[in-house]
C-alpha cells in the first residue's frame, strides 16, 4: 500500500522536517552553551544573572514555538501557520539580541527604547495581517520562497534592530509617553483583532491549532494593555512589573508549544483510528476474491495492485509492478471506449460500465474513479471483475429465446401449412363418398374434378415433410453432398428451362444467360437442382404478371457465380439479415399472400455451404431481389463429367405451393 504515496515526495518531506528539527536543536544548544561560557564567574550581579537566565529561557521557548509552528505547517499546509511561525522567529531574534523587555530592567522609567524595537514590531504586525489575508500577491511570493523569506526576516531583524537601538533614542518623540501609549493601543487593537479572527478560523475549519495560536496572539494584546497600564502608573518600573511583562511573552510561547503537543496528540489519535480503518479497507481491497483493483497516477504509472490482479497475470514478485504495468498499458489499446472513460473522469470524476476487450473477447464490469489530493496530485483508481461468462451466458440465453420464439412461430406456421392440404383431402373424401351412391359416370367426373387438387396438396405435404427431415439432418450434421463431376452450366440451364414453362402460366418470363458453355466442377447435382428450384420458386411466387426473372452463370478464376434476379416485391432492408435463418419468414401472418414454411432458404444456405460456397442477397423493396451463389471453381475441365437428367417430379414438388401454375 505504501506505493500509493509518492515515495520521493514522502522522503523529501521527511528530510525537510528532520532539517528543521536539527536546526532548532542546534540553535537551542548553541544558545545554552554560549550562555554558559559568557556568564562568567562571580563578576555578575544578582540582577544580571537573573536577566540572563530569563532571556535564555525565553529565547529557547520562542525558538521551540517557531519549530512547533513549522512542524504543524508541514502537516496542515495552512499558510496562516507559516506566517505566525515567522512572528515567533522574529521574537526569538529580538529576545536573543535583548531588544524586548530586558533593557527596562536597568531603566528607571518605561519608554519605547527600553521596551521594544519598533522596526521589528511593525514587521510582525505586517506578517500578522498577512496571516489572516492569505489570498494576495505578497503572501503568494512569501509562500513560494519560504526559505528566502526566513533569511530576509533574520537579516532585517538583526540589521534594523541594531540601527534602532543605537540611533532611536536620539529622536525626540520616540521616548515620549504619548507615543508609547499610542503605539501600544495600536498593538492592542491589531493583536486583539487577529486573535479573534484566528479563533473564528479555528472554529470554522475545526482545527484545534488555530485556537491555540489565537490564544497566543491574544496574549500579546494583553501585554500591550499591561504596557499602557504601566505607563499610567507614571512609568515607574519595578522588578515585578518587568518580570510580569517578560512572563506574558514566555506564557505566549508556552501556550504554542503545549498546544502543538496537544494538537499533535489529537492528530496521532486520529491517525491511529484512520490507520485502523485504512487497514480494514486495505484488507478488503488486497484480499478481494471478486474484484481486481489497481491505482495509477495520471500518466498510467502503476502505484498499487491487489493480490487478485497479480494472480490473474501470474506476477510473482509483489514489489516489482513494472511487468504488470506494461501488461495493463498494452491492454489499454484494446479498449474501444477509452476516450469516453477519460472524458467522463475529467467531467464527472468517475466512470462505470462494461468494457469489452475485442482481442480476448472478454467483458469487464469496471469502475474508474479520479482522486485529487490537496497538492493537486491525481490518482486513478480502477476496480473491475471479469463478467465474460455471465454475459456470454446471457447472450446464449437471448439466442435461445429468439430461437425458441422462431421455432414456435415455425410450428404454428407448419400447423397452418399442414392444415390447408388436410382440409382439401377431407373435403374431397366427403364429396367422393357422396359419389359412391350415384352411377359410375358421375363418380368418375367428380374424381377427375378433384384429382388435380389432391395431387397438388399431396406434393405440398411431401415437400414440407422433406424440408423438415432435411432440417433435422442439417442440425445433426448428417446432410452430406454426394459429390460427382458435372457441368454446372448445363444443370442450371436445364432446371431454368424446365421451370420457365410453369412461369409462363403466370405470365412471368425467365431468361437464361452464361459467359461459358460449360464449367466442370465437383458438386451434388440433386442438391444444386434443389437450390435453383427453390430460388426460382420464390422468384415466381413473389413476382407479378409480366415481370422478368434473369438467371446468369458467370465463371471466373476463383468462383462459379449463379445469379438469380427478379423484378418482384423485394425484401425490406431490415429483413435482409434474417432471411437465411432457420424458421424465419419475413411475413409471419396467416393471411399473407403466399404460402411457405420459412425453412427453404436456410436449407439452400446449408447446401451451398456444404459445397464450400456462399450465398448473398441484394434487394430493394418493390424493385426486386438478386441472389448470388458462389461455388469454388476447381477447374476440372480436363476430366470426364457425368450427365444429370432433371426430374419433372422434383420440379412439380418444389413448385407445389404456387397454386396458379400447378
C-alpha positions as CSV (number, residue, x, y, z in Angstrom):
1,X,0.0,0.0,0.0
2,X,3.0,2.3,0.5
3,X,3.3,2.5,-3.3
4,X,0.1,4.6,-3.4
5,X,2.1,7.5,-1.9
6,X,4.8,9.0,-3.9
7,X,8.0,7.8,-2.2
8,X,10.1,10.6,-3.4
9,X,7.7,13.3,-2.1
10,X,7.4,11.5,1.2
11,X,11.2,11.2,1.6
12,X,11.5,14.9,0.7
13,X,9.0,15.9,3.4
14,X,10.7,13.7,6.0
15,X,14.2,15.1,5.2
16,X,12.9,18.7,5.3
17,X,11.3,18.1,8.7
18,X,14.4,16.5,10.0
19,X,16.4,19.5,8.9
20,X,14.1,21.9,10.7
21,X,14.3,19.8,13.9
22,X,18.1,19.6,13.7
23,X,18.4,23.4,13.2
24,X,16.1,24.1,16.1
25,X,18.1,21.8,18.4
26,X,21.4,23.2,17.2
27,X,20.2,26.8,17.9
28,X,18.9,25.9,21.4
29,X,22.2,24.1,22.2
30,X,24.3,26.9,20.8
31,X,22.4,29.5,22.9
32,X,22.8,27.3,26.1
33,X,26.5,26.7,25.5
34,X,27.2,30.3,24.6
35,X,25.4,31.5,27.8
36,X,27.5,29.1,29.9
37,X,30.8,30.5,28.6
38,X,29.7,34.1,28.6
39,X,28.1,34.1,32.0
40,X,31.4,34.4,33.9
41,X,32.2,33.5,37.5
42,X,31.3,35.8,40.4
43,X,31.5,39.1,38.4
44,X,27.8,39.2,37.7
45,X,25.2,40.8,40.0
46,X,22.1,39.1,41.1
47,X,20.0,41.1,38.7
48,X,22.3,40.4,35.7
49,X,22.3,36.7,36.4
50,X,18.5,36.6,36.7
51,X,18.0,38.6,33.5
52,X,20.5,36.4,31.6
53,X,18.6,33.3,32.8
54,X,15.2,34.7,31.9
55,X,16.3,35.8,28.5
56,X,18.0,32.5,27.7
57,X,14.9,30.6,28.8
58,X,12.6,32.9,26.9
59,X,14.8,32.6,23.8
60,X,14.7,28.8,23.9
61,X,10.8,28.8,24.3
62,X,10.5,31.2,21.4
63,X,12.6,29.0,19.1
64,X,10.6,26.0,20.2
65,X,7.4,27.9,19.5
66,X,8.8,28.6,16.0
67,X,9.8,25.0,15.5
68,X,6.3,23.8,16.7
69,X,4.6,26.0,14.1
70,X,6.9,24.8,11.3
71,X,6.1,21.2,12.1
72,X,2.4,22.0,12.3
73,X,2.6,23.8,8.9
74,X,4.2,20.8,7.3
75,X,1.3,18.7,8.4
76,X,-1.6,21.1,7.8
77,X,-0.2,23.1,4.8
78,X,-2.1,26.2,6.1
79,X,-0.3,29.4,5.0
80,X,-1.5,31.2,8.2
81,X,0.5,28.8,10.4
82,X,3.7,29.6,8.4
83,X,3.1,33.4,8.7
84,X,2.7,33.1,12.5
85,X,5.8,31.0,12.7
86,X,7.7,33.9,11.2
87,X,6.4,36.1,14.1
88,X,7.8,33.7,16.7
89,X,11.1,33.7,14.7
90,X,11.2,37.5,14.8
91,X,10.5,37.5,18.5
92,X,13.2,34.9,19.2
93,X,15.8,37.1,17.4
94,X,14.7,40.2,19.4
95,X,14.9,38.2,22.6
96,X,18.3,36.8,21.7
97,X,19.7,40.2,21.0
98,X,18.0,41.7,24.1
99,X,15.7,44.1,22.1
100,X,12.5,43.1,24.1
101,X,11.8,43.9,27.8
102,X,15.3,43.3,29.1
103,X,16.7,46.8,28.9
104,X,13.8,48.0,31.0
105,X,15.3,46.1,34.0
106,X,18.1,48.6,34.1
107,X,16.0,51.7,33.4
108,X,14.1,53.8,35.9
109,X,11.2,54.8,33.6
110,X,9.4,52.9,30.9
111,X,9.9,54.0,27.2
112,X,9.9,52.6,23.7
113,X,13.7,52.5,23.6
114,X,14.0,50.1,26.6
115,X,10.7,48.2,25.9
116,X,10.7,47.1,22.3
117,X,12.1,47.7,18.8
118,X,9.6,49.5,16.5
119,X,11.0,48.3,13.2
120,X,10.8,44.6,14.0
121,X,7.5,45.2,15.8
122,X,6.0,46.8,12.7
123,X,7.3,43.8,10.6
124,X,5.4,41.4,13.0
125,X,2.2,43.4,12.6
126,X,2.5,43.3,8.8
127,X,3.1,39.5,8.9
128,X,0.1,39.1,11.3
129,X,-2.2,40.9,8.8
130,X,-0.9,38.6,6.0
131,X,-1.8,35.6,8.2
132,X,-5.5,36.4,8.0
133,X,-5.4,37.7,4.4
134,X,-3.7,34.8,2.5
135,X,-5.1,35.4,-1.0
136,X,-2.8,38.2,-2.1
137,X,0.3,38.6,-4.2
138,X,2.7,39.3,-1.3
139,X,1.5,36.2,0.6
140,X,2.0,34.1,-2.5
141,X,5.5,35.4,-3.0
142,X,6.5,34.6,0.6
143,X,5.0,31.1,0.5
144,X,6.7,30.3,-2.8
145,X,10.0,31.5,-1.3
146,X,9.8,30.3,2.3
147,X,13.5,29.7,2.9
148,X,14.4,33.1,1.4
149,X,11.7,34.8,3.4
150,X,13.2,33.4,6.6
151,X,16.7,34.6,5.7
152,X,15.4,38.1,4.8
153,X,13.4,38.3,8.1
154,X,16.5,37.3,10.2
155,X,18.7,39.8,8.3
156,X,16.1,42.6,8.6
157,X,15.6,41.9,12.4
158,X,19.3,42.0,13.2
159,X,20.2,45.0,11.0
160,X,17.3,47.3,11.7
161,X,17.2,46.3,15.3
162,X,20.8,47.4,15.9
163,X,20.2,50.6,14.0
164,X,17.2,51.5,16.1
165,X,18.9,50.6,19.4
166,X,21.9,52.8,18.6
167,X,20.1,55.8,17.0
168,X,16.4,55.6,18.0
169,X,17.0,57.3,21.4
170,X,18.1,60.5,19.6
171,X,14.6,61.0,18.1
172,X,12.6,63.4,20.3
173,X,9.1,61.9,20.2
174,X,10.5,58.4,20.2
175,X,10.8,58.3,24.0
176,X,7.7,60.3,24.8
177,X,5.0,58.6,27.0
178,X,2.3,59.7,24.5
179,X,3.9,57.8,21.7
180,X,4.4,54.8,23.9
181,X,0.7,54.7,24.8
182,X,-0.5,55.3,21.2
183,X,1.8,52.6,19.9
184,X,0.6,50.1,22.5
185,X,-3.0,50.9,21.7
186,X,-2.2,50.2,18.1
187,X,-0.6,46.9,19.0
188,X,-3.5,46.0,21.3
189,X,-6.1,46.5,18.5
190,X,-4.1,44.6,15.9
191,X,-3.2,41.7,18.1
192,X,-6.7,41.5,19.6
193,X,-8.4,41.6,16.1
194,X,-6.0,38.9,14.7
195,X,-6.5,36.7,17.8
196,X,-10.3,36.9,17.3
197,X,-10.0,36.2,13.6
198,X,-7.8,33.2,14.1
199,X,-10.2,31.9,16.8
200,X,-13.1,32.1,14.3
201,X,-11.0,30.4,11.6
202,X,-10.3,27.5,14.1
203,X,-14.0,27.1,14.8
204,X,-14.9,27.1,11.2
205,X,-12.2,24.7,10.0
206,X,-12.4,22.6,13.2
207,X,-8.6,22.9,13.6
208,X,-7.5,23.0,17.2
209,X,-4.2,24.6,16.4
210,X,-5.8,27.9,15.2
211,X,-7.5,28.3,18.6
212,X,-4.1,27.8,20.3
213,X,-2.5,30.3,18.1
214,X,-5.3,32.8,18.7
215,X,-4.8,32.5,22.4
216,X,-1.0,33.1,22.0
217,X,-1.5,36.1,19.8
218,X,-4.2,37.5,22.1
219,X,-1.7,37.4,25.0
220,X,0.4,39.9,23.1
221,X,-2.7,42.2,23.0
222,X,-2.9,41.8,26.8
223,X,0.8,42.6,27.1
224,X,0.1,45.9,25.2
225,X,-2.7,46.6,27.7
226,X,-0.3,45.9,30.5
227,X,2.3,48.3,29.0
228,X,-0.4,51.0,28.8
229,X,-1.3,50.3,32.5
230,X,2.4,50.5,33.5
231,X,2.7,53.9,31.8
232,X,-0.4,55.2,33.6
233,X,1.4,54.3,36.8
234,X,3.7,57.2,35.9
235,X,6.1,54.8,34.1
236,X,7.9,53.9,37.3
237,X,9.3,50.4,36.8
238,X,9.8,47.7,39.4
239,X,11.3,44.3,39.2
240,X,7.8,42.8,39.4
241,X,6.4,44.9,36.5
242,X,9.3,43.9,34.3
243,X,9.1,40.3,35.3
244,X,5.3,40.2,34.6
245,X,5.9,41.7,31.1
246,X,8.5,39.1,30.3
247,X,6.3,36.3,31.7
248,X,3.4,37.2,29.4
249,X,5.8,36.7,26.4
250,X,7.0,33.4,27.9
251,X,3.4,32.2,28.5
252,X,2.5,33.1,24.9
253,X,5.3,30.8,23.7
254,X,4.5,28.1,26.2
255,X,0.8,28.1,25.0
256,X,2.0,27.5,21.4
257,X,4.4,24.7,22.5
258,X,1.9,23.0,24.8
259,X,-0.9,23.4,22.3
260,X,1.2,22.0,19.5
261,X,1.9,18.9,21.6
262,X,-1.8,18.5,22.4
263,X,-2.7,19.0,18.8
264,X,-0.1,16.5,17.8
265,X,-1.5,14.0,20.3
266,X,-5.0,14.5,18.8
267,X,-3.6,14.1,15.4
268,X,-1.8,10.8,16.4
269,X,-5.1,9.5,17.9
270,X,-7.0,10.4,14.7
271,X,-4.2,8.8,12.7
272,X,-4.5,5.6,14.6
273,X,-8.2,5.4,14.0
274,X,-7.7,6.3,10.4
275,X,-5.0,3.6,10.1
276,X,-7.3,1.0,11.6
277,X,-10.0,2.0,9.1
278,X,-7.4,2.1,6.3
279,X,-6.1,-1.3,7.3
280,X,-9.7,-2.7,7.1
281,X,-10.2,-1.2,3.6
282,X,-6.8,-2.3,2.5
283,X,-7.6,-5.9,3.5
284,X,-10.8,-5.7,1.6
285,X,-9.0,-4.4,-1.5
286,X,-5.9,-6.6,-1.2
287,X,-7.6,-9.9,-0.4
288,X,-10.7,-9.4,-2.6
289,X,-11.7,-12.6,-4.3
290,X,-14.2,-10.8,-6.5
291,X,-12.6,-7.7,-7.9
292,X,-9.2,-6.8,-9.5
293,X,-8.0,-3.4,-8.3
294,X,-5.1,-1.1,-9.2
295,X,-4.1,2.5,-8.7
296,X,-2.1,4.6,-11.1
297,X,-1.0,8.2,-11.5
298,X,-2.4,10.3,-14.3
299,X,0.4,9.1,-16.6
300,X,-0.7,5.5,-16.0
301,X,2.3,4.6,-13.9
302,X,1.2,1.8,-11.6
303,X,1.3,2.6,-7.8
304,X,-0.7,-0.3,-6.4
305,X,-2.2,-3.6,-7.5
306,X,-4.1,-6.0,-5.3
307,X,-3.4,-9.7,-5.0
308,X,-6.2,-10.9,-7.4
309,X,-4.9,-8.9,-10.4
310,X,-1.3,-10.2,-9.7
311,X,-2.6,-13.8,-9.6
312,X,-4.5,-13.2,-12.9
313,X,-1.3,-12.2,-14.7
314,X,1.0,-14.6,-12.8
315,X,3.0,-11.8,-11.2
316,X,5.2,-13.5,-8.5
317,X,7.3,-10.5,-7.3
318,X,4.8,-8.4,-5.3
319,X,7.1,-5.4,-5.1
320,X,8.0,-5.2,-8.7
321,X,5.0,-3.8,-10.6
322,X,6.8,-2.9,-13.8
323,X,5.8,-6.1,-15.5
324,X,2.1,-5.7,-14.6
325,X,2.3,-2.0,-15.6
326,X,3.4,-2.9,-19.1
327,X,0.6,-5.5,-19.4
328,X,-2.1,-3.1,-18.3
329,X,-0.7,-0.3,-20.6
330,X,-0.8,-2.7,-23.6
331,X,-4.4,-3.7,-22.8
332,X,-5.5,0.0,-23.0
333,X,-5.1,-0.2,-26.8
334,X,-7.9,-2.8,-27.0
335,X,-10.5,-0.8,-25.1
336,X,-12.8,0.8,-27.6
337,X,-14.4,3.3,-25.3
338,X,-11.1,4.6,-23.7
339,X,-11.8,8.2,-24.8
340,X,-15.3,8.1,-23.3
341,X,-13.9,6.9,-20.0
342,X,-11.2,9.6,-19.8
343,X,-13.8,12.3,-20.8
344,X,-16.1,11.1,-18.0
345,X,-13.3,11.2,-15.5
346,X,-12.5,14.8,-16.3
347,X,-16.1,15.9,-16.2
348,X,-17.7,13.7,-13.5
349,X,-14.6,12.3,-11.7
350,X,-15.8,8.7,-12.2
351,X,-16.9,6.2,-14.8
352,X,-18.7,2.9,-14.6
353,X,-19.8,0.4,-17.2
354,X,-18.9,-2.7,-19.2
355,X,-15.6,-2.8,-21.1
356,X,-15.2,-5.2,-23.9
357,X,-11.7,-6.5,-24.9
358,X,-12.2,-7.4,-28.6
359,X,-8.9,-9.2,-28.9
360,X,-9.6,-11.6,-26.0
361,X,-13.4,-11.5,-26.3
362,X,-13.7,-10.6,-22.6
363,X,-16.2,-8.4,-20.8
364,X,-15.2,-6.4,-17.6
365,X,-17.6,-4.8,-15.2
366,X,-15.5,-1.8,-14.4
367,X,-15.5,1.3,-12.1
368,X,-12.9,4.1,-12.5
369,X,-12.6,6.9,-10.0
370,X,-10.3,10.0,-10.0
371,X,-8.7,11.1,-6.7
372,X,-7.2,14.6,-6.4
373,X,-5.1,15.3,-3.3
374,X,-4.6,18.7,-1.7
375,X,-1.4,19.2,-3.8
376,X,-3.4,18.7,-7.0
377,X,-1.8,15.3,-7.3
378,X,-4.1,13.0,-9.4
379,X,-4.5,9.3,-9.0
380,X,-6.8,6.9,-10.9
381,X,-8.4,4.0,-9.0
382,X,-9.7,1.1,-11.2
383,X,-11.8,-1.8,-9.9
384,X,-13.1,-4.4,-12.2
385,X,-14.4,-8.0,-12.3
386,X,-14.5,-10.4,-15.3
387,X,-18.1,-11.0,-16.2
388,X,-17.4,-12.7,-19.6
389,X,-19.1,-15.9,-18.5
390,X,-22.2,-14.2,-17.2
391,X,-22.6,-12.0,-20.3
392,X,-21.9,-14.9,-22.7
393,X,-24.4,-17.0,-20.8
394,X,-26.8,-14.1,-21.1
395,X,-26.2,-13.9,-24.8
396,X,-26.7,-17.6,-25.2
397,X,-30.0,-17.3,-23.3
398,X,-31.1,-14.5,-25.5
399,X,-30.2,-16.6,-28.6
400,X,-32.1,-19.5,-27.2
401,X,-35.1,-17.2,-26.5
402,X,-35.0,-16.0,-30.1
403,X,-34.5,-19.5,-31.4
404,X,-37.4,-20.8,-29.3
405,X,-39.6,-18.0,-30.5
406,X,-38.7,-18.6,-34.1
407,X,-39.3,-22.3,-33.6
408,X,-42.7,-21.7,-32.0
409,X,-43.6,-19.5,-35.0
410,X,-42.4,-22.2,-37.3
411,X,-44.5,-24.8,-35.6
412,X,-47.6,-22.5,-35.8
413,X,-46.8,-21.9,-39.5
414,X,-46.2,-25.6,-40.0
415,X,-49.6,-26.4,-38.5
416,X,-51.2,-23.9,-40.9
417,X,-49.3,-25.4,-43.8
418,X,-50.4,-28.9,-42.9
419,X,-54.0,-27.9,-42.2
420,X,-54.6,-26.5,-45.7
421,X,-54.0,-29.7,-47.7
422,X,-55.6,-31.8,-45.0
423,X,-58.8,-29.7,-45.3
424,X,-58.7,-30.3,-49.0
425,X,-58.2,-34.0,-48.5
426,X,-61.1,-34.1,-46.1
427,X,-63.5,-32.2,-48.4
428,X,-62.6,-34.3,-51.4
429,X,-63.1,-37.5,-49.4
430,X,-66.5,-36.3,-48.3
431,X,-67.5,-35.4,-51.9
432,X,-66.2,-38.8,-53.2
433,X,-68.2,-40.6,-50.5
434,X,-71.4,-39.0,-51.8
435,X,-70.5,-40.2,-55.3
436,X,-70.4,-43.8,-54.2
437,X,-74.3,-43.7,-54.1
438,X,-74.6,-42.5,-57.7
439,X,-73.7,-44.2,-61.1
440,X,-70.0,-44.7,-62.1
441,X,-70.1,-41.9,-64.6
442,X,-70.9,-39.3,-62.0
443,X,-68.2,-40.7,-59.7
444,X,-65.6,-40.6,-62.4
445,X,-66.3,-37.0,-63.4
446,X,-66.2,-36.0,-59.7
447,X,-62.9,-37.7,-59.2
448,X,-61.4,-36.0,-62.3
449,X,-62.6,-32.7,-61.0
450,X,-60.7,-33.0,-57.6
451,X,-57.8,-35.1,-58.8
452,X,-55.5,-32.1,-59.5
453,X,-56.1,-30.6,-56.1
454,X,-55.5,-33.9,-54.3
455,X,-52.2,-34.5,-56.1
456,X,-51.0,-30.9,-55.7
457,X,-51.6,-30.9,-51.9
458,X,-50.1,-34.3,-51.6
459,X,-46.9,-32.9,-53.2
460,X,-47.1,-29.8,-50.8
461,X,-47.3,-32.1,-47.8
462,X,-44.4,-34.3,-49.2
463,X,-42.3,-31.2,-49.9
464,X,-42.9,-29.9,-46.4
465,X,-42.1,-33.2,-44.8
466,X,-38.9,-33.4,-46.9
467,X,-37.8,-30.0,-45.7
468,X,-38.5,-30.9,-42.1
469,X,-36.4,-34.1,-42.5
470,X,-33.6,-32.1,-44.2
471,X,-33.6,-29.5,-41.3
472,X,-33.2,-32.4,-38.8
473,X,-30.3,-33.8,-40.8
474,X,-28.7,-30.4,-41.0
475,X,-28.9,-29.8,-37.3
476,X,-27.4,-33.3,-36.6
477,X,-24.7,-32.8,-39.3
478,X,-26.0,-35.7,-41.4
479,X,-26.8,-33.8,-44.6
480,X,-23.7,-34.6,-46.8
481,X,-23.4,-33.9,-50.5
482,X,-22.9,-36.9,-52.9
483,X,-20.2,-35.3,-55.0
484,X,-19.6,-36.0,-58.6
485,X,-18.1,-34.2,-61.6
486,X,-20.8,-32.4,-63.6
487,X,-21.3,-29.4,-66.0
488,X,-22.8,-26.9,-63.7
489,X,-23.9,-24.7,-66.6
490,X,-25.9,-27.5,-68.1
491,X,-27.6,-28.3,-64.7
492,X,-28.6,-24.7,-64.1
493,X,-29.8,-24.2,-67.7
494,X,-31.9,-27.4,-67.7
495,X,-33.6,-26.5,-64.4
496,X,-34.3,-23.0,-65.6
497,X,-35.8,-24.1,-68.9
498,X,-37.9,-26.7,-67.1
499,X,-39.3,-24.1,-64.8
500,X,-39.9,-21.4,-67.5
501,X,-42.9,-23.3,-68.8
502,X,-44.6,-23.2,-65.4
503,X,-43.7,-19.5,-65.0
504,X,-45.4,-18.6,-68.3
505,X,-48.7,-19.8,-66.9
506,X,-48.4,-16.7,-64.6
507,X,-47.1,-14.6,-67.5
508,X,-43.7,-14.4,-65.9
509,X,-40.7,-14.7,-68.3
510,X,-37.4,-16.4,-67.3
511,X,-34.2,-15.6,-69.3
512,X,-31.0,-17.6,-69.0
513,X,-27.5,-16.4,-70.0
514,X,-23.9,-17.5,-69.4
515,X,-20.4,-16.4,-70.3
516,X,-19.2,-20.0,-70.8
517,X,-20.9,-23.0,-72.4
518,X,-19.6,-25.5,-69.9
519,X,-17.9,-25.3,-66.5
520,X,-16.9,-28.6,-64.9
521,X,-16.9,-28.7,-61.2
522,X,-17.4,-31.1,-58.3
523,X,-20.9,-31.0,-56.9
524,X,-24.1,-32.9,-55.9
525,X,-26.4,-32.3,-58.9
526,X,-29.6,-33.2,-56.9
527,X,-28.7,-30.5,-54.3
528,X,-27.8,-27.9,-56.9
529,X,-31.1,-28.6,-58.7
530,X,-33.0,-28.1,-55.4
531,X,-31.2,-24.8,-54.7
532,X,-32.1,-23.4,-58.2
533,X,-35.7,-24.7,-57.9
534,X,-36.1,-23.1,-54.5
535,X,-34.8,-19.7,-55.6
536,X,-36.8,-19.8,-58.9
537,X,-39.9,-20.8,-57.0
538,X,-39.5,-17.9,-54.6
539,X,-38.9,-15.5,-57.6
540,X,-42.1,-16.7,-59.3
541,X,-44.0,-16.6,-56.0
542,X,-43.1,-13.0,-55.2
543,X,-43.4,-11.6,-58.8
544,X,-46.3,-10.1,-60.6
545,X,-47.6,-10.7,-64.1
546,X,-45.4,-9.6,-67.0
547,X,-42.3,-9.5,-64.7
548,X,-39.0,-11.0,-65.8
549,X,-36.6,-13.3,-64.0
550,X,-32.9,-13.4,-65.0
551,X,-30.7,-16.4,-64.5
552,X,-26.9,-15.9,-65.2
553,X,-23.9,-18.2,-64.8
554,X,-20.6,-16.4,-64.7
555,X,-17.2,-18.2,-64.5
556,X,-14.0,-16.6,-63.3
557,X,-10.7,-17.9,-62.0
558,X,-11.9,-18.3,-58.4
559,X,-15.7,-18.8,-58.5
560,X,-18.7,-20.0,-60.5
561,X,-21.4,-17.4,-59.8
562,X,-25.1,-18.2,-60.2
563,X,-27.1,-15.1,-60.2
564,X,-31.0,-15.2,-60.0
565,X,-32.6,-11.8,-60.2
566,X,-36.3,-10.9,-60.3
567,X,-38.5,-7.8,-60.6
568,X,-40.8,-8.8,-57.7
569,X,-41.9,-7.2,-54.5
570,X,-38.4,-7.2,-53.0
571,X,-37.4,-7.5,-49.3
572,X,-37.2,-4.8,-46.7
573,X,-33.7,-3.9,-45.7
574,X,-34.3,-4.8,-42.0
575,X,-35.2,-8.3,-43.0
576,X,-32.2,-9.0,-45.3
577,X,-30.1,-10.3,-42.4
578,X,-32.8,-12.7,-41.3
579,X,-34.0,-14.4,-44.5
580,X,-31.4,-17.2,-44.4
581,X,-32.2,-18.0,-40.7
582,X,-33.9,-21.2,-39.8
583,X,-37.7,-21.0,-39.2
584,X,-37.8,-17.3,-40.2
585,X,-40.2,-15.9,-42.8
586,X,-40.5,-12.1,-43.4
587,X,-44.3,-12.2,-43.3
588,X,-45.3,-14.4,-40.4
589,X,-49.1,-13.8,-40.6
590,X,-51.6,-16.5,-41.6
591,X,-53.2,-14.0,-44.0
592,X,-50.0,-13.5,-46.1
593,X,-50.3,-13.5,-49.9
594,X,-48.0,-16.5,-50.5
595,X,-47.6,-19.9,-48.7
596,X,-44.4,-21.2,-47.3
597,X,-42.9,-22.6,-44.1
598,X,-39.8,-20.2,-44.0
599,X,-37.2,-23.0,-44.0
600,X,-36.4,-23.2,-47.7
601,X,-33.7,-20.5,-47.8
602,X,-32.0,-21.9,-44.7
603,X,-31.7,-25.3,-46.5
604,X,-30.4,-23.5,-49.6
605,X,-27.7,-21.8,-47.5
606,X,-26.7,-25.1,-45.8
607,X,-26.4,-26.8,-49.2
608,X,-24.3,-24.0,-50.7
609,X,-22.0,-24.0,-47.7
610,X,-21.7,-27.8,-47.9
611,X,-20.2,-27.1,-51.3
612,X,-17.7,-24.7,-49.7
613,X,-19.6,-21.8,-51.3
614,X,-21.6,-18.9,-50.1
615,X,-24.8,-17.2,-50.9
616,X,-25.8,-13.5,-50.5
617,X,-28.8,-11.3,-51.4
618,X,-29.3,-7.8,-52.6
619,X,-32.8,-6.3,-52.6
620,X,-34.9,-3.1,-52.7
621,X,-38.5,-3.0,-51.7
622,X,-40.9,-3.1,-54.7
623,X,-37.9,-3.3,-57.1
624,X,-36.9,-6.9,-56.9
625,X,-34.2,-9.2,-55.4
626,X,-30.9,-10.7,-56.6
627,X,-29.5,-13.9,-55.1
628,X,-25.8,-14.6,-55.8
629,X,-24.4,-18.1,-55.3
630,X,-20.6,-18.6,-55.4
631,X,-19.2,-22.1,-55.8
632,X,-15.5,-22.8,-55.9
633,X,-14.1,-23.1,-59.4
634,X,-11.8,-26.2,-59.1
635,X,-11.0,-26.1,-62.9
636,X,-11.9,-29.8,-63.7
637,X,-12.3,-29.2,-67.5
638,X,-9.8,-31.9,-68.4
639,X,-11.8,-34.6,-66.5
640,X,-14.7,-36.7,-67.8
641,X,-18.0,-35.5,-66.4
642,X,-21.4,-37.2,-65.9
643,X,-24.8,-36.1,-67.3
644,X,-27.7,-35.3,-65.0
645,X,-31.3,-35.5,-66.0
646,X,-33.7,-33.0,-64.5
647,X,-36.6,-34.7,-62.6
648,X,-40.0,-33.3,-63.5
649,X,-41.3,-34.8,-60.3
650,X,-38.8,-32.6,-58.3
651,X,-39.9,-29.5,-60.2
652,X,-43.6,-30.2,-59.6
653,X,-42.8,-30.9,-55.9
654,X,-40.8,-27.7,-55.4
655,X,-43.5,-25.6,-57.2
656,X,-46.4,-27.2,-55.5
657,X,-47.2,-24.3,-53.2
658,X,-47.7,-21.9,-56.3
659,X,-51.4,-22.7,-56.9
660,X,-51.8,-20.6,-60.0
661,X,-49.4,-22.6,-62.1
662,X,-49.6,-26.2,-60.8
